[in-house]
Amino acid sequence: MSHEFDARRAEWIAREELAERMIPLIGGLYRDHGVVTSIHGRRLINRSAIALVKAHRFARQAGEEELPLADTIRVLEALREIGPGPASIDVARLVARHRESGADGERMPLVEFLRAELAPVLVDLDAPAASGTDVVLYGFGRIGRLLARILIAHTGGGQGLRLRAIVVRRGSANDLVKRASLLRRDSVHGPFAGTIEVDEEANTILANGTLIQVIYADDPASIDYTAYGIRDALVVDNTGRWRDAEGLSQHLRSTGVARVLLTAPGKGAIKNIVHGINHDDIAASDRILSAASCTTNAITPVLKAVDDAYGVVRGHVETVHSFTNDQNLIDNFHAGDRRGRSAALNMVITETGAAKAVAKALPGFAGKLTGSAIRVPTPDVSLAILNLQLERPATRADLNRYLRRVSLTSPLRQQVDYIESPEVVSTDFVGSNRAGIVDGLATIADGTDAVLYVWYDNEYGYSCQVVRVIEAMAGSHPVVLPEREPVLLERVPASSAARVG
């Protein structure tokens, strides 16, 4: 027994040492080349050695073979030799594709293989360097502060998105200190990963080397951003105060603003963008866009995946949603039905427009979905229950197998995650960077009837989707490599019902 204990301990120490060797390689690729490395969508940047080991073990949970740390080291060292341009690179998929390219001794040398796989981002040394896009956060609430954290973490060398300013209304004499404190500490998402300095005289916050100007204003149309060196800015309005083109266009009247993104469902003709679904519809002429809602972002990618493979005739979406600032902590007057009752003490039935909003990103779903919501006394992470009637029958095993592959290798792998665990609960998904996570053990499938349970961090997961839309608007969303394999099943003909069901 003692021998086994020593052997297991030695194995762990060896894995930990390999992970420690990865850290400077991962950091150097990000800082020097803008390369974001991941393993099945789990970002490796700024991770501890223990977190890197855990990321390698995730593949087992997803039904795949565990990725050896030694294989990751070899890929990272080869990437450093190649020096590709900005990209989001899934090391696990590169390792798998290299293995699949031939038997031992017959495979292409790793560096040569990677040059072929990463051809779209091999650096043109004569090309001019990108200057980056200035981003302004208008409002600094729950979503605004999470966007700030993500944008600061994504700054890299400054060639992508650059958080330049935050616009708020002054709340107190020590407003700036309080704003910085809320950025530094969060009851749900934990402490800010880094350092924060406040300059009250200049009204700035310095966070991990990112200098952020805090601008106090009550009128979105009267700010001269160029006075702070900000030009052609992309303003992200996370106040929710204005949701139509007329209201949001006020931002465009401020000097230095080029485009506006709303972090709530847009009204009227405003395009509602769910990244991964319809972000290719963003045109250079679009000056005002919406990133839709957290629930729409959570369910739309899963619905598209299911519709592509099995067809969706109709369905009902029930969301079990954490309470938000729109509700009262204790019973008091509220203009909305039921929302005046204590959010901390009650489950509250309310309406949601998420089901209808799906059709704004996926027009084929127009008229197919109904939806309702129950607000519950939790601060973050929600659950969408999709009760669907399919065109073609599905077994539980086949549907889960398909959604697992969608989460690992499909074009929707940045949006859809998948988990099978009998013990997971809502807090396990705090900080998930996916739009939604399919709970495979909860899946029900009986012929053409299917029920899917989709968890989502309605704060952080949604904020990650918003950042992806910002990157798409700025033309700085990193190329995702290796190119993702299509995993869509052949549509099952109706005559095959007996065989499949």
GIBELRA-V900157 format. One record per pair of residues at least 6 apart in sequence whose C-alpha atoms are under 6 Angstrom apart, sorted by sequence separation. I is the first residue (numbers start at 1). GAP is how many residues later the second one is. D is the distance in Angstrom with one decimal. If there is no record, write none. Layout:
i: <I | I>
gap: <GAP | GAP>
d: <D | D>
//
This chain:
i: <29 | 30 | 38 | 60 | 185 | 205 | 242 | 273 | 334 | 359 | 407 | 444 | 471 | 37 | 59 | 184 | 198 | 205 | 333 | 359 | 444 | 184 | 197 | 204 | 332 | 443 | 57 | 197 | 204 | 331 | 407 | 443 | 196 | 204 | 331 | 407 | 56 | 196 | 203 | 331 | 195 | 327 | 328 | 330 | 195 | 329 | 194 | 328 | 329 | 355 | 404 | 439 | 328 | 329 | 355 | 438 | 355 | 438 | 273 | 437 | 271 | 272 | 273 | 416 | 436 | 437 | 270 | 272 | 415 | 418 | 436 | 272 | 352 | 415 | 416 | 417 | 418 | 419 | 420 | 436 | 351 | 352 | 416 | 419 | 420 | 351 | 243 | 244 | 274 | 350 | 232 | 233 | 234 | 236 | 243 | 266 | 349 | 350 | 231 | 232 | 233 | 234 | 235 | 236 | 237 | 238 | 349 | 232 | 234 | 236 | 348 | 435 | 132 | 135 | 261 | 265 | 348 | 430 | 434 | 435 | 131 | 132 | 133 | 134 | 135 | 136 | 138 | 139 | 259 | 260 | 261 | 262 | 263 | 264 | 265 | 347 | 433 | 20 | 130 | 132 | 133 | 135 | 136 | 137 | 138 | 139 | 221 | 259 | 261 | 264 | 347 | 431 | 432 | 19 | 134 | 136 | 220 | 221 | 224 | 225 | 226 | 220 | 223 | 224 | 225 | 433 | 221 | 222 | 78 | 221 | 344 | 343 | 85 | 84 | 85 | 84 | 85 | 145 | 84 | 400 | 381 | 170 | 165 | 167 | 169 | 164 | 165 | 166 | 167 | 168 | 169 | 165 | 167 | 169 | 396 | 395 | 35 | 37 | 39 | 33 | 34 | 35 | 36 | 37 | 38 | 39 | 323 | 33 | 35 | 37 | 39 | 316 | 318 | 320 | 321 | 322 | 323 | 394 | 314 | 315 | 316 | 317 | 318 | 319 | 320 | 321 | 322 | 393 | 447 | 314 | 316 | 318 | 321 | 393 | 322 | 392 | 322 | 296 | 300 | 322 | 390 | 295 | 389 | 322 | 389 | 321 | 296 | 320 | 388 | 320 | 319 | 387 | 319 | 386 | 318 | 386 | 318 | 385 | 317 | 385 | 317 | 384 | 384 | 316 | 383 | 315 | 383 | 315 | 382 | 411 | 382 | 410 | 314 | 381 | 409 | 410 | 313 | 381 | 409 | 410 | 313 | 381 | 410 | 312 | 313 | 311 | 312 | 311 | 310 | 278 | 135 | 137 | 138 | 134 | 135 | 136 | 137 | 138 | 139 | 135 | 139 | 394 | 393 | 31 | 31 | 276 | 298 | 297 | 298 | 294 | 294 | 291 | 309 | 309 | 309 | 275 | 147 | 160 | 40 | 88 | 87 | 88 | 89 | 87 | 88 | 89>
gap: <6 | 6 | 6 | 6 | 6 | 6 | 6 | 6 | 6 | 6 | 6 | 6 | 6 | 7 | 7 | 7 | 7 | 7 | 7 | 7 | 7 | 8 | 8 | 8 | 8 | 8 | 9 | 9 | 9 | 9 | 9 | 9 | 10 | 10 | 10 | 10 | 11 | 11 | 11 | 11 | 12 | 12 | 12 | 12 | 13 | 13 | 14 | 14 | 14 | 14 | 14 | 14 | 15 | 15 | 15 | 15 | 16 | 16 | 17 | 17 | 18 | 18 | 18 | 18 | 18 | 18 | 19 | 19 | 19 | 19 | 19 | 20 | 20 | 20 | 20 | 20 | 20 | 20 | 20 | 20 | 21 | 21 | 21 | 21 | 21 | 22 | 23 | 23 | 23 | 23 | 24 | 24 | 24 | 24 | 24 | 24 | 24 | 24 | 25 | 25 | 25 | 25 | 25 | 25 | 25 | 25 | 25 | 26 | 26 | 26 | 26 | 26 | 27 | 27 | 27 | 27 | 27 | 27 | 27 | 27 | 28 | 28 | 28 | 28 | 28 | 28 | 28 | 28 | 28 | 28 | 28 | 28 | 28 | 28 | 28 | 28 | 28 | 29 | 29 | 29 | 29 | 29 | 29 | 29 | 29 | 29 | 29 | 29 | 29 | 29 | 29 | 29 | 29 | 30 | 30 | 30 | 30 | 30 | 30 | 30 | 30 | 31 | 31 | 31 | 31 | 31 | 32 | 32 | 33 | 33 | 33 | 34 | 36 | 37 | 37 | 38 | 38 | 38 | 39 | 40 | 45 | 46 | 47 | 47 | 47 | 48 | 48 | 48 | 48 | 48 | 48 | 49 | 49 | 49 | 49 | 50 | 51 | 51 | 51 | 52 | 52 | 52 | 52 | 52 | 52 | 52 | 52 | 53 | 53 | 53 | 53 | 53 | 53 | 53 | 53 | 53 | 53 | 53 | 54 | 54 | 54 | 54 | 54 | 54 | 54 | 54 | 54 | 54 | 54 | 55 | 55 | 55 | 55 | 55 | 56 | 56 | 57 | 58 | 58 | 58 | 58 | 59 | 59 | 60 | 60 | 61 | 62 | 62 | 62 | 63 | 64 | 64 | 65 | 65 | 66 | 66 | 67 | 67 | 68 | 68 | 69 | 69 | 70 | 71 | 71 | 72 | 72 | 73 | 73 | 73 | 74 | 74 | 75 | 75 | 75 | 75 | 76 | 76 | 76 | 76 | 77 | 77 | 77 | 78 | 78 | 79 | 79 | 80 | 82 | 83 | 98 | 98 | 98 | 99 | 99 | 99 | 99 | 99 | 99 | 100 | 100 | 107 | 108 | 125 | 126 | 136 | 137 | 138 | 138 | 164 | 168 | 175 | 179 | 180 | 182 | 194 | 316 | 316 | 368 | 390 | 391 | 391 | 391 | 392 | 392 | 392>
d: <5.4 | 5.8 | 5.2 | 5.3 | 4.6 | 5.9 | 5.8 | 5.8 | 4.5 | 5.0 | 4.5 | 5.4 | 4.4 | 5.7 | 5.2 | 5.7 | 4.8 | 5.1 | 5.3 | 4.9 | 4.9 | 4.8 | 5.8 | 5.5 | 5.2 | 5.8 | 5.5 | 5.0 | 4.6 | 5.6 | 5.1 | 5.0 | 5.6 | 5.5 | 4.4 | 4.8 | 5.4 | 4.5 | 5.5 | 4.8 | 5.7 | 5.3 | 5.5 | 4.0 | 5.5 | 4.9 | 5.9 | 5.5 | 5.2 | 5.6 | 5.6 | 5.6 | 5.9 | 5.8 | 5.6 | 5.9 | 5.2 | 4.5 | 5.9 | 5.2 | 5.4 | 4.7 | 4.9 | 5.9 | 5.9 | 5.0 | 5.8 | 5.6 | 4.8 | 5.2 | 5.6 | 5.1 | 5.3 | 4.8 | 5.3 | 4.3 | 4.7 | 5.4 | 5.1 | 4.6 | 5.1 | 5.8 | 5.8 | 5.9 | 5.5 | 5.6 | 5.1 | 5.0 | 5.7 | 5.3 | 5.2 | 4.6 | 5.9 | 5.9 | 5.8 | 5.3 | 5.9 | 5.9 | 4.5 | 5.0 | 5.4 | 4.9 | 4.8 | 4.8 | 5.0 | 5.1 | 4.5 | 4.6 | 5.7 | 6.0 | 5.3 | 5.1 | 4.2 | 5.7 | 5.9 | 4.1 | 4.9 | 5.7 | 5.3 | 6.0 | 5.2 | 4.4 | 5.0 | 4.9 | 4.8 | 5.9 | 5.9 | 5.8 | 4.6 | 4.8 | 4.9 | 4.5 | 5.3 | 5.1 | 5.5 | 5.5 | 4.6 | 5.3 | 5.3 | 5.7 | 5.8 | 5.8 | 4.8 | 4.7 | 4.8 | 5.4 | 4.8 | 6.0 | 5.4 | 5.1 | 4.6 | 5.7 | 5.6 | 4.9 | 6.0 | 5.7 | 5.8 | 5.1 | 5.9 | 5.8 | 5.4 | 5.1 | 5.1 | 4.8 | 5.2 | 5.8 | 5.0 | 5.3 | 5.7 | 4.7 | 4.9 | 5.9 | 5.1 | 5.7 | 5.7 | 4.7 | 5.1 | 6.0 | 5.6 | 5.9 | 5.9 | 5.9 | 5.0 | 6.0 | 5.3 | 5.0 | 4.4 | 4.9 | 4.7 | 5.2 | 5.5 | 5.7 | 5.8 | 5.9 | 4.8 | 5.5 | 4.9 | 6.0 | 5.4 | 5.5 | 4.3 | 4.9 | 4.7 | 4.9 | 4.8 | 5.6 | 5.4 | 5.8 | 6.0 | 5.9 | 5.1 | 5.4 | 5.7 | 6.0 | 6.0 | 5.6 | 5.8 | 5.5 | 4.5 | 4.9 | 4.8 | 4.5 | 5.2 | 4.6 | 4.9 | 4.8 | 5.2 | 4.3 | 5.4 | 5.8 | 5.5 | 5.6 | 6.0 | 4.2 | 5.0 | 5.9 | 5.5 | 5.0 | 5.9 | 5.3 | 4.7 | 6.0 | 5.6 | 5.6 | 4.9 | 4.5 | 6.0 | 5.7 | 5.2 | 5.0 | 5.6 | 4.5 | 4.3 | 5.4 | 5.7 | 5.0 | 5.1 | 5.8 | 5.7 | 4.7 | 4.8 | 5.9 | 5.1 | 5.2 | 5.6 | 5.4 | 4.4 | 4.2 | 5.8 | 5.7 | 5.4 | 5.4 | 5.5 | 5.5 | 5.5 | 5.7 | 5.5 | 4.2 | 5.8 | 5.4 | 5.5 | 5.5 | 5.9 | 4.6 | 5.9 | 5.5 | 5.8 | 4.9 | 5.3 | 5.9 | 5.5 | 6.0 | 5.8 | 4.8 | 4.9 | 4.7 | 5.0 | 4.8 | 5.5 | 6.0 | 5.3 | 6.0 | 5.7 | 5.3 | 5.7 | 5.9 | 4.6 | 5.8 | 4.5 | 5.3 | 5.1 | 5.9 | 5.8 | 5.1 | 5.4 | 5.9 | 5.8 | 5.7 | 5.8 | 5.6 | 4.5 | 5.8 | 6.0 | 4.8 | 4.7 | 4.9>
//
